[in-house]
Amino acid sequence: MAYADITALLENLEFLLQSDPHPILHYKEQVESLHDKVNLLRGFLEESEKRYDRGSMKHLDLEIRDVFYKARKVIDSKLLNVYAAKSAKSWKKARRILRRSLRKLTEKVDFILKKLNKISQKRKNAASADLQAGGPVLGGFSRRVYMENHVVGLNNDLQIVKDQLTQSPLRLETIPIVGMGGVGKTTLARRLYEDPSIVLHFHVRLWVTVSQDFQIRILLQDLCQLGNDNEMNNADLAEHLYKSLKGRRYLIVLDDIWCTEAWDAVKSIFPDDNNGSRIILTSRLKEVAVHANREKPHHIKLLDPVDSWKLLHQKLFVDERCPQELEEVGKEIAAKCQGLPLAIVVVAGYLLKIDRTRDCWDNFADSVASYVTGDPQQCLDIIALSYNQLPPPLKACFLYFGAFPEDREIPVSRLIYLWVAEGFLKQVTGKSLEEIAEECLMDLIDRNLILVRRVSYGRIKTCIIHDILRDLCLREAEKEHFMHVVNHNSHVFHEGKTNAQRLSFHMDCSFPILSTTHIDSVLCFSRFSMYSCFRHSAFKLLKVLDIIRSALNCFPVEILQLGNLRFLALSVTELPSTISHLWNLQTLVLNIYSGCTSLPWKLWTMQQLRHLHFNFCSFLPNPAGAEINGQGDLVLRNLQTLSKLSFSSCTMQVIASLPNLKKLGLYETAEAHVTEKLWLDRVFPSGNLFSSVYPIQSNCWSYISNVAQLHQLEILKLNFINLFAEERRWVPCVDEFPPNLKKLTLSSSYLPWKDMNVLSMLPNLEVLKLKNNAFVGSDWEQYEEGFSRLKYLLIDETDLVHWRATSTQFPSLKHLRLFRCRCLREVPLDFAEIPYLQIIDVYGSYDAVRSVMQIKQEQESVGNDDLLVRFDSAV
């Protein structure tokens, strides 16, 4: 994939131009000239990709891909040699070799540009009607609202299966839903699962996705909702599930079953109490459906031409009317999708990106026709049309989804970090690479190639790719040598060699790997133990290494030789000071399973760091340590994310050296808590009147005033430990919080409710999460007119009984979530007057449900039927 290699090479050239000390001090103009030429070449490729007829570019594209893939690897290697040089003599030699490589690359770029100019001139002379692709990214990443449209062509199916779920017989029934991939099985099951009447009908609802890689233990863990780190064996898990369902009317959805063995492994676990419990099973295979219930498999048929056009029209025009000149060709395009809803939705995503003209649509209709055969499975080729028309940066981003296991929810933050590390993204003035990555993801979602799975307070947290589209990713990735997925069926497993640029392991790796090329990335979704392979020359330019699922006793020395790494995720007992050898590292994700740890001061020398994530609270020493060791005054200007960090790390020196931090997670350690408690008790003994009247500020809170100096900080998480019954804590004044704070999470802080008046004055606060007794006390009366921008409020576990507030104190609130507020009598009824309120969730707060329903009824009485209220089905 030429574009991705060119973008990565440009990133290296920009790094060379900005480096200090300067490795190209005496030939900077040569590098600048090369950078401009490569950038010009990238622009030409962007324009050529926007044209539907790329025949004249096909041969040259292969040549460009070969040249720049090799050039990027050579420059990476020579640049590593420059920075790894241990003496002035070897440094000068490495610089000479680097300069020679850059000169050769310049000659090749000049030759390619001449060829491109000839092609460009021919295009100017030819009157070709090209189909325009691409287009601007629509909407904002954090403000988009995702609403499911009305299901087209499934209304009859919906009613039939709903009747089977709620009507006789009372005995346990299994309802298989069967149909080809992309026909709407999961959509139908999801609509039934979330239908309000179904929610009220069943006491318990569980949804699990089984997939092709069926493992009984994972299936049982998902059904028990216990997570993957519990120590129960399979028999205990089965017993736990049986007891939790016994005597209750339940609905279980087993989505995407591929074999009869999966059903046989769990069917005996579900109790039949003759109370109307039901199991929905979805599968592409008729054999599986009939095996589960020979009499009642529900078959979903392909859409007829009328419903096909209705679905396409809905996706393209929503409530508008299709222009008359496009209606005929629109119906033609819909019909050529052969009734497969997924193909129609993906085609709609493409049509949304091109001009709404008859010529553009006619050209696309002709292209669809060339892929149509009598076999509906060939719709994969129709879907591939949308991939072919993706702008170059999006192609690499889309293919990357193939690295993730089937039906796996993909954390958006992790995906973005990986895209940035891979170098897929073109830098745009005024935007960070992470913001550009968010826009790319939104573009793929707008094109219906990627599905949103979980949204929290307006931001996408996880996404997923349909398994048919994932098959397309894998097919194209293999064709481009972009990526290879290693499983029991792969040639790497059987032959131990590959020519793919990236490897994704979906099985335990304990075999040697040989490669005919340099490997860019290794992602492991299982255990990995072949660290010795990193000594092989094929891995020396590795950019991405994710082996976090393998617990290591010590940090592998082989990894420290990978100076080109941008992304590293692993599980170790401690982080060595030699981590600074990875001078290119952007993202470091560590599971430190030995507990709290002190980070090496040499982290301050890693100037490319953008994101640091730790699973345990970690202590970051002052950058003064780096200065003492001859490193000078160091500032991590690129660092945006830092979590989890101890409060005591937030000294003025540390904060001043993190000027562009956007996300910060602070955690209190048990040791710090005990020390603070002993000091307070010594200064103000128990029962001292002064201490009860004038509470002493917690030492942890005292660091907040330092954090206030982080003017770019938008997200702050504060997690405390409470080892004692009595706490002396208060919220600092508004001026001691970061000025641009948008999201604040407090956990186990045990603050009095009166201090909420301080938080209400934070001018930019949009999201507030209060967890695990963040505030305590029976009464919360909001006095101040604050929370002017608050859109999302979560209160999870508190002893609050009476909550007194008005709509004017929460004027912008959209989503209210109450969890485990067992003592709360009611939600303020005046919240019915909040104009933007959209969702109220109440779980484990049974007394409050009545007031929430009153709020909903009052909103409905004035014509607002959009307020969504969700609560425990057992209430």
N, C-alpha and C positions, 0 to 999 in steps of 0.2 A: 504494500500500500504506500505509493510514492508520497502522498500528501503528509502522512503521519511522520515519515522519515525526514522529509524536508522541514517540517515544523520543529521536530526534535533537534535537527542540525542547527536551525536558526536560534533555538534556545541556547545551544552551546556557544555559538558565535557571539550572541549578546552577553553571555556570561564572560567570555574572553575579553570583550570590550569594557566590561564594568569591573573586572577583577582588580584586587589590590592585595599584594604586590602584582604588578602588571607583567604577565608572561609574554606579552607581545608588544612591549614598550616601543621597540624600534621598527615595527612594521604594522602599526595600528591602521594606517591608511589602507594597506592591502586587505586587512580583515574587514574594514568598513566597506570597501568596494565589493568584496565577496558577499558580505551580508546583503547589500543592496541588490546584487544580481540574483541571489537565491530567493530573496523576498519577491523580486519581479517574477521569477519563475513560478513561485507559489501562487501569485495573483493570476498568472496565465492559466494554471491548472484549475483554479477556482472558477474562472470564466468558462473554460472548456467543459467542466463538469455540469455547468448550468445548461448546456446544450444537449438535446436529446440524441442527436446523431454524432457519435464520437468515433466513427470508423477511422477517420484520418488520424486520430490520436492513439488508436489501440496499440500499434507497434511501438510508437515512441513512448507511450506510457510505461510499457514493460522495460524499455531501456532506461527511462528516468528512475523507475523504481529500483532497478539493479544498481545504477550509479550511486544513488543517494543512500541506499541501504548500506552499501559497502563504505561509502564516504563517511557516513555517520559513525560506523563502527571504528574506522581508522582514526577519526578525529577524537572520539571518546577515548580510545586506547592511548593515543599520543598525549592527550591532555592529562590523563591519569599519570603517565610517566613524568610529566612536568611537575605535578604536585607531589609525587611520591619520591622525587629526587632527594637524596640525603647529603649531597655535597654540591658546592658551587659548580664544579666541573660537570657533574652528571646533569645538573639543572640546565646549564648552557647547551649541552649536547641534546637534551630532550627538547629544548626550545628550537634548535636548528631543525630537528627532524619534524617537529610540528609545523614549522614554517614551510618546509619542503612539501609536506602533505597538503597544506592549504593552497600552495601554488598549483599543484597538480589538479586539485579540485576546481580551482578557478578556471583552468584550461578546459576541463570537461563541461563546466557550466556554460562557458562561452560557446562551446560547440553545440550544446543543446539549445541555447537561446537562438542561435542562427536558424536551426531547424524549425523552432517554434515560430519565428518571424515569417518564414516561408509559408507555413500552414496558415498563419493569421492573414497573410496577404491573399491567399487563395480564398479564404472565407469572406473577405471583404468583397472579392470580385464575384462571388457566387451568391445568388439570391435564394438562400436556403431558409425554409420556415422551421425554426427550431422551437421546440417545446421548452418554455422557461421553467426551471425548477428553483427550489430554494425559497427565499423570502424572509422577511423579518420574523424574529421570534415574537410570539404574541403574549401579551400580558406580563405580569410580574410573578416571579417564582413564589413569593411569600403571600400573595394576596388572592391567588386563584381559588375559586370555590369549585369543588368537584361534585356534580350532581348527576346521578344516573338518569338517563332519559327513559321514557316509556318503552317497555320491552315490545318490540315489533315481532309479530308472528308467533308469540309464545303465550298469548292470553288464554287460548283454549287449553294448552298444556298446563298452564298455571292453575286453572280452575280444576282440572281433572286430578292433578296430584294433590292439591289442597284438600279436595274431598276425601281422597284416600288417607290423608294425614289426620283428618278430624272426625271422620265418620266411622261407622262400624266396619270390621269387627273390633272387639276390645282386645283380642290377643295381639301379641307383638307381631308387627308386620314389617317386612323389608320391601322397599320400593326401589327397584333398580331403574335408573335413567340412563339410556344408552343412545349413542349417536356418534358420528364421526367427529374428529377434532375440529374445534372452532364452530360447531353448530349451535352451541348455547347451553350445554348441559350444566356447567358450573353457574352460568348466569341464572338459569331457572332455579337451581338448588339454592343459590344465594338469595334470590327474591323470596322464595318460600321461607327460608331460614329467618329472614329479617322482617317478614310480614307481621304487622302488629297483632293480628288475630292469632297467628301461630305462636308468637312470643307469649301471649296470655294463656294459650291453651296448654302449653307444656311447662312443667316445673323446672326442667333442666334441658339445656340445649348445648350440644358439643359439636364442633366442626374440626375435622382433621383432613389433611391432604396426604394421600398415601404415596402416589407417584410410582414410577417404574422401579426405582431403587428401594424396594420394600424391605424394611427391617422391623421385625416384630417388637423389639425393645423400644425403638423410637416411636412406633405407633402407640404402644401402651403408655409411654411417658406423655405423649401428646394428649391422649384420651384422659389421663389422670391429671393433666395440667400441673405436673410436678417439676418440669424442667429436666435438663439432661444430666445434671450433676447429683441426682439423688442416688442412694446406695441400695435401693430395693431391687431384689431380683425379679425376674419376669413373673413368677408365680405370685409374689407379694403384690406386684403392680396389678395383676389381674384380679386378685382378691379385693384390693383397694377400690378398683373401678366397680366391681360387682356390688360392694357394700354401699358405695356412694350413690348408685342408681336404684338400689333395692327399695321398693315401695313408692317410687316416684315416677310420674309420667314424664318420659324423656323423649327427646328427638336427637338422634345421632346422624351426622352427615359424614360419610366416608367418600371423599372426593377423589376422583382420578385413580381408580383401582385398575391394575393391569393384569392381575393373575388371580386365579381361584384360590391359590394358597393363602393370599392375604386375607380373604374373607373367612376361609376355614380356620385361620389362626385366632380369630377374635369372636366369631359368631356365638360361641358357647358362653362367653363372658357376660353377655347382655341378659339380665333377668327378664322373665315374662311374668308379670304380676296381673295380667288380664285387666290392664288399666288404660289401654289405648296408646301405649308407647310405639314409636316408629323409628325405623332406620332408613335413611336415603343413601343410596349407593350410586355413584356415577362412574361410567366406564365407556371407553370406545369399543370394547369387545363384547359382542353379543354372547359369547361363551361365558364370560364372567357374570353378565346380567342374568342369564338363564340359570346358571349355577346357584345364584343367590335366591332367585324366586322364579321358578319355571312358568308360573301362571301370569305374573303381573309385571313384566318388564315394560317400561314406558319408553317408546321410541320417539326421538325428536327428528322430525323430517327437515329437509332443506326448505328454504323459503321459495314460494312461487314468485313469478316475475312481479306481481303487484306488490307483495310485501317486500321484495328486494328493493324496488324503487322507493317504497315508503321509508325503509330503513336508511337508504342512501340520502333521500331528501331530508330526513330528520337530522342526520349528522351534518349535512351541509348548510341547511337553511333554518333549522330550529323552527321558529314560529313564522318565518318569512315565507313568501311564495317564490318558487323557482321561476326565473325569467323564462318567458315562453320560448325564446330561441335556443335554450339549453335543455328543455324538457325532453325532447325526442332523443338526443344523444345521451342524456343522463339515464334514461330508461334503458338504452342500449348497453351502456356501461354496467348498469346494475344487473341486467340479465346475463351478461357475460361472466359475472362472478359466480354463476351456477348455483345461486341460492345459499352460499356459505356465508353466514353473518360475519365471521372474522375477516374474510376477504373483502366484503363490502365496507366494513369499518376501516380497514387499512387503506383501501382505495379512496375512501372519503377523506382520510387524513392527508393523502397526497393532493387531491383536488382542492382542498382548502388552501394549499400553498401556491397554486398557480393562478394565472389570470382567468377570470370568469368570462372567457370568450369562446365562441363556437369553434374557432380554429384550434385553440389549445385542447379543448375537450375532444374534438374529432381526432386529433393526433393521438391522444391518449387512448381513445376507444379502439383505434387501429392496433395499438400496441397490446392492449388486453386481448384482442382477437387472436393475435399470433400465438398466445399461450393456451388458448382454450382447446381442450380435447374432450372426448366423451367421458373421461374419468374425473370425477369431482376432486380426487386427491391432487390433481394437477393444479388446483387453486394455489398451491404453494408457489408456483411460478408466477401467478398473478400478483401475489403478495410481494414477490421478489422485485416487481417493478418499482414499488415504493422504495425499496432499498437502493436500487440502481439510481434513483433520482435524488438520493440524499446528497446534500453538500458534503464535500470531502471530510471536514472535521467530524461530522455526524456519522459517517460510515464507520470510522474507527471506534467511536463511542458506542455505536449500536452493536458491532461485532463483539465488543467486550462483555456484553451480557451473556454470551455463550460460555464464559468462564465459570459462571455460578451454577450450582446444581439445580436440576429441574424442580420447579415449583417452590424454590427457596425465596423467601422475602429478602430483598437486598437493601441494606441500610444506605440511604442516600448519601450521608456524610462520608462513609467509607468509599462508596463509588466515586464520589467527587475527588477525594484524595488520590485515588488510583489513577483517574484520568489525568490529573495534574502531573503526577509523577511520571506517567508514560510519555508526557509531552505531546498530547493530541491537540492541545488548544492554542489558538492564535491569540497572542496578547493584544488587548485593545486599550488604548489610552483612557485612563479614568476608571477602569474596572480591574478588579483582582481576577486571577485565574479561576478562583473558586466561583466568583459571580458569573464568569463566562461559562463555566461547567454547568451551573444551575440553569442558565439559559439554554444550553444544549439539551439538557434533560427535558426541559419544558417543551422544546421543539419536538423531540421524539414522542413525548406524551401527546402533544397537539396532533401529531401525525398518526396517532393510535397504534404506534409500534410498541409502546411501553404502557403498562397499566399502573395506576396509583393504587397502593394497597392500604397504607395507613397515613392519615393526615392528623396533625396535632396543631391546634390553634392556628390554622391557616397555612402551615408549612408541611411539605411532604416529608415524612419520616422514612417510609419504606416504599419500594416499588417492586414490580414483578414483571416477568415477560411470559407471554403465553407459550406453551410448549411447542406449538407449531412454528411460531416466530423464532423460538430458540433453536429449533431444527434448522431453520434458515440461517441463523447465525453460525451454527456449527458447519453447515455446508459451505458457506462463503468463506469462513475463516480457514477451513482446510484448503480451499482452492487458492486463497491468497497467501498461504503459509503464515497467516496472521497468528493462529493459535491452534493448539491441539489439546483436547481433553483426554487425560490418561485415566482409563478404566480397564476393566477386565477384557473388554473387546477391542482395545486400541492396539495399534501396531507398536507403539512404544513399549507397552507391557510385554508383548510377545518378542519383539526384536531388540528392545533396549536402545533404539536410536530414533532421531527425528530431525527434520529440517524446519520445524516451526519456530517462530520467533518467541512464542510464549507457551508455557505449559501450565495446565490446570489439573491438579490431581484430585480425583474423586475416589481414590482408593489408597490404602496404606502403601507408601513408597519405601521399599527395602531392596531395590534392585538398581544397578548402575545404569546411568544414562549417557549415551554418546550422541553428539550432535555434529552435523556438517556445517553448522552456522553458529553465530553468537546468539545466545538466548537472552531476551530482554527481561522476562518476567517468569516467576514461579509462584503460583498460588496453590495452597494446599487446603482442601476441605476434609482432610483426614490426617493421619499421623505421617510424619516425614522423618526418616532417620539416616538418609544417605548424604550427610554433610560433606563427606569426602569428595563428592562429585563437584563441589564448588571449587576444588583445586584445578579442575579441568579448564582448559583455555576457553571453552565454549561459554562458561559462566562468568568469566572475569569482568564482563561489562554489564552484569545484571543490574537492572534498575528497580525492579519490584520483587520483594521476597516476603511472602506471607506464610509463615509456618506456626502461627499462634496456637494451633491445636495440638502441638507437640511440646510436652513439658520437658525442659532441659535442665540437667543438673548444673551445668555451667555454660557460659556464653561460648559458642563454637568459634575457635580462632579462625576457621576458614572464612567465616562471614566478615571478619575484620579486614580481609584482603579485598573485599568488594567495594572499592572506592567510588564506584559509579552509582551506588544504591541511592535511590530517592525515597523509597517507601520500604519500611521494615516493620514487621509485626511478628513477635515471638514471645514465648513464655520462658522465663529464666528465674534464677534465685536472686541475682543481683546484676546491676549494670556496671561494666568495667569502665575505667577512665579511658581506656583505649578506644571507646566508642567514637572518640573524636577523629579517628582515622577515616570514618565515613563522612568526609567533609562535604559531600554532595547531598546528604540526607535532608529530606523535606518533612517527612512524616514518620514519627516513631510511636508505635503502639506496643506497650509492654504489659504483659501479665506477670507481675512479680509475686510469685506464690510463697515467698518467705515472709511476707508481711510488709510493714512499713520499712522504707529504705531511704538512705541518703543518696542523692544523685551526685555524680562526679562534677567537680567544678569545670571540667573541660567541656561540658555542654555549652558553656558560654563562647567557646571558639567555633561552634558549628553555625555559621552565619546563614546557612540556607534553610534552617529549621522553620517550618510553618505550623506544624501541629504536633503536640506532645500529649499522649493519652496514657495514663497509668491506671491499673485496676486497684492499687492500694495507695493510701496516702503517702506522698513522697516529700522529702525535704530538699529544697533547692538552695544551695549555698550562695552567699553574696558573690557578685562578679568581681569583688575585690580580690578574691582568691586567684582569679585569672591574672589580675594585674600584678600580684605578688610574684607569680610564676613567669613573669616576663611577657605576658600576652597583651598588655596594654588595656585601655578602657574599652570594654566590649559591650555592644548593644545588639540584641536580637531583634532587628527591625522587621524581619519577615514573620515573626511568630504571631499567630492569630489565635491559637487554641492551646490551653494549658489546663489539664485535669488528670489526676487529682493531686492537689498540692496542699501541704500543711499550712495552717494559718501563720505559723511562725516563720514561714518562708517569705512572707510579704513585708519585707523590710523596705525602707525607702530606696536603698541601693538596688534591690531586685526590681521593684516597681519601675524605677526610673530607666531600667535597662530593657523594659518590655513596652515601648511606647505605642505599638500598634495592636496590642492584644484585644481581641473581640470577645472571646469566650474564656471564662475562668471558673474552675471548680475548686473550692476550698473545703478542706475536711479537718475536723478536730481529731487529734490523736488521743488515745487513752492516757498516755504519759503526761501530755500537756494538761489534760483535764484534772488529773489527780494532783499535779503540782499546783495548779491554780486553786483548787479546792483547799488544799492544806494552807496555802498562803492567806486566803480569805479568812479561814477559821482562826488563824493565828493573829491576824490583825483585828478582826471583828469576831470575837468568840460568840458561840451560839447563845441567843437570848439577848444580845446586846441591842439596846433600843436604837442606837445610831444606825446600825446595819440594817434594821428593818425599815427605818424611815428613809434612809438614803442608800439605796441599793448600789453596790459596787459594780462598775462596768467589767464585764468578762474580758479577760486578756485577749481572747479570740476576736471579740468585737473591736478591740482597740486597733487591730490591723486594718479595719475597714476604712479608716481615715487615710491610710496609705493607698489603698485600692482606688480611692476617689481621684487619684492623679491619673488614672487610666482613662483618658478622654475618649478613646475609641471603643471602650468596653460596652458591649450591648447585652451580654448574657452572663449572669452571675449565679452560681450555686453555692449555698452555704450549708454544710452538713455538720451537725454537732453530735457529741456523745454525752449521754446522761447516765452517769453511774451513781448518782445520789438523788434522793427524793427532792431536796430543796435546791433551787437554782436562783442565782442573783444575776439576772441578765436584763438588759434593756436595749432598745433599738437606738442607734446613734441618730443625730439630727440629719436632716435631708442633705445638708451640704457635705456630709461625710460619705455619701454614696457617689458613684461615678455619674457624671452629668447626663450621659446619653444612654443610661441603662434602660433596656426595653423588656428584658425578661429576668425575673428574680425567683429563685427557688430557695425556700427555707425548710430545713428538716431537723426535727428534735431540738429546736431552740428554746422551747418552753417560755415563750414571751407572753406578757400580759396583753389582752386584747386592746387596751387603750393605746398601745404603741402602734396599732394599725393606722392611727391618725398621721404618724410620721410617714409611713409608706404611701399613704394616699396622696402625699404632696410631691412624690417623685414625678417630674413633669412628662417623661417620655415612656413611663411604664405601661406596657401592653399586655404582659403575661405575668401572673402571680400564682405560684404554686406553694401551698402550705401543706407540708407532709409530716406525719408522725409527731403530732403534738407540737407543731411549730408555734402555735399560740394556745394558751390554756386559760381556763376560767369559764364560768357559767354564762357570763353576759358580755356581749359585744354590741356596744352602741356607737355607731359612727357619727361623730360630731362634725367633722370637717367636710367641706364641699371639695372632695378630691377625686382621685382615680379618674381624671378627665379623659384619659386615653385607654384605660384598661378594657381589654376585649375578652380576656380569658381568665377565669378565677377557679382554681382547684383548692378544695379543702379536704384533706385526706387524714382522717383520724384526729378527733378532738373531743373534749368534754363539753363543748359549747351547748347551752340549752336555749338561751334567748338571743336572737339576732335582730337588732333594730337598725334599720337603714331605709333610705328612700331612693327612688329612681334617680333623683338628681345627683346622688352621690356616686352612682355607677352609670353615667349617661351613655357610655359607649359599649357596655357589656354585651357580648354576643353569645358567650358559652359559659355556663356555670356547671361545675362538676362537684358533687358532694359524695364522698366515700367514707364509710364507717363513722359518720357523725351520728352515733346511736342515740345521743341525748337530745339532739336538736328537735325542738317542737315544730318549728315552721320556718319556711323561707319568707322574708319580708314580702307581704302581699303587694306592696307598692311597686315591686319589680314588674308587675303587669304593665306599668307605664313606660318601661324602658323601650325605646323605639327600635333598637337594633337587636334585641334579644332573639336568638335563633334556636338554641339548644339548652335544655336543662337535663342533666344526668343525676339521678339519685340512687345510690346503691348502698345498702346497709344503713340507711337513715329512714326507717319506716314511718316514723311520725311525720316527717317532713313531706311525704308524698302527697298528702291531702292538700296542703297549701300550694304545692306545685301544680296540682290539677286545677285548683281554683284560678291560679295565674293563667293557665292555658285556656280555661273557659272564658275568662274575662277578655283575653286577647281575641278569641274566636267571636265573641259578642260584638266586637268592633270591626269584624271582617278580616282579621289576621289569622289565617289557617296554617301559617308556615312554622309556627313554634313547635319544635320537636321535643317531646318529653320522653325520657327513657328511665326505667326503674326496674328493680328486681321483679322477675316474672312471678315470684312467689308472693309478692305483696298483694 
